[in-house]
Amino acid sequence: MKLKFTAQALHDLYRLRKFIAEKNPKAATKYSEKLLSTIRKLESNPMLGKALEAELDGRELIAGHYVIHYTMRDELIYILKIWHGKEER
């Protein structure tokens, strides 16, 4: 399966990286690379995350301190939202 990031997910990645980079640019690179590496694991194992009760086709993957919501349709994995676990959602 292939990954596709929604505009919201891309915005989330940018926002999270920018927040970390304000204090530590090297850490921002490290965390974003690690997060993307974990997300890429979905390509070979799309059921890695747990099913969400609130969203019929939605799934949730935890990557360290980050939460990723995604769904699968037509051989594509759509990354919907990404946020830090301490953020209110």
C-alpha angles and dihedrals in degrees: 000000000000130000124238121183119211119225088255093054092048090050090049092052091050093047094048093047092047091051092054094041092059089071103021122012093186091054090049090057092045095049095044092049091049092047093050091047090055092047090051089059086073090070091070097027110030093168091061093108125065123257117259116228093205094054117051096213097019126117133187128217123190115211109182105295093348132092122210124193117199143159135203126229134157096352091311130111110213114205102212109176139358127192143154112265092238093057118099113244 
